[in-house]
Amino acid sequence: MLRYQENNELHRDFHGTTNTTLNYIADHYGVDALKMILRKTGHDVYKSIREKLEKGDASELIEHLNWFFYRERGKYQLTVSEDEIVFEVLECPAIRHLRKLGLEPSQHVCLQTSEVNAGMCEGTPWHSEVKVLEEGHCIQTFRKEPSHDTK
Amino acid sequence: MIPSDHFVRFYNEVFKFLDEQGGLEAYYREISLHQELHCLELFRSRKLQGMYEYYRKIYKEENCQGELILNEGELILRMDRCPSLTKALDNDAGACRKYCLHCPGWTAPLYRKAGLYQIYELMGLDNPQCCEWIYEDKVRAEAKYRERKAAAKDPAMILSNLT
C-alpha cells in the first residue's frame, strides 16, 4: 500500500518547476549538492518504500512506479521477478510535459530518477541502476543482491 | 521522474538545503522568473480577471480548498487548506519550517511586474491556511495592509509587495 495516496487532479506544470530547480541547484551549488538533495528525497520522503525493501518487500516500490506513471499517462513496461524489477519508460511524462511547455529539459533531468531510486535503496539489499537510451526513454533496474536474501 | 504529485516533498527538501545555505530568497526570485512563463502576460494584460482565471485552474489542478472572490478592483484568494503545505507536513521527511514563505517569495515580484499590489496574510508557518488580497490600486492595497497589520495576532505574518 502506498504511503502517499494521490488520487485527485494533477498539476503537471510542477515538472517545469522541478526542471528549473535542477538547473538552479547545479549552477549555484554544484551537481554533488543536487545529487545529495535528490538522494535525501529518495531516502527520507520514501522511507516507507525503503523500509519495506530492507525487509525484502518490494511491493510498495512496484506500486509506486506503476501508479504514478499510469497517473501521468506515461508509456512504460514493468517486469517483476523475485530478485529484479525492470521498469522501462518508453515515454517519460516529465520530459513530454517540459517539451509541451517549450522548456529544454535540464541536462540533470534524469538525476531525479537515478538519485531518488538510489536513495530508496540505500541500506537495503536492493541496488538501482538507470540506463538512459534516448530522451524520455530509459530502463530502471532494481536488483536484489543474492547474499542478502531475507528468506 | 519525481511525480507531479510528489514535487512538493522534493521542493521541501530543496528549501531545507537552501535555508542552511542562506539561499532561499535568491531561489524564490528564480522561481518567480520561471513562473512568468505561466502567468505574467496574463496578469499584465488582464489584471485581476486574468489572475482569477489562472488561479481558478490552479485551485482545481492542485486540489486547493478555499475560495476565489473577485470584487470590483479586488481579488481575494482565500486558502482554507493549502494542499502544498499539507503534503509537506504529511511527509516522512518532515516539513521545512519556512515552507510557507515560498509562496509570497515568488508571487510578490511577479505581481509587481504585472502592476498588481498584494497583501499576504499567513496564518502561521505550520498552518495550511492563508489569505491574499490583490489590487490594481496601490492606495487600496495600502489601506488593506494597515487594516490587516492592525488586526493580526502576529503582524510579522502580514506581508506585501508594496515596497
Interface residues (C-beta under 8 A of the other chain):
Chain A: R3 Y4 E6 N8 E9 L10 H11 R12 D13 F14 H15 G16 T17 T18 T20 T21 Y24 I25 H28 Y29 A33 M36 I37 L38 K40 T41 D44 V45 Y46 K47 S48 F68 F69 R71 E72 G74 V89 C92 P93 A94 L101 G102 L103 Q112 T113 V116
Chain B: M1 I2 P3 S4 D5 H6 F7 V8 R9 F10 Y11 E13 V14 F17 Q21 G23 A26 Y27 E30 I31 H34 L37 H38 I58 K60 E61 E62 N63 K87 D90 N91 D92 A93 G94
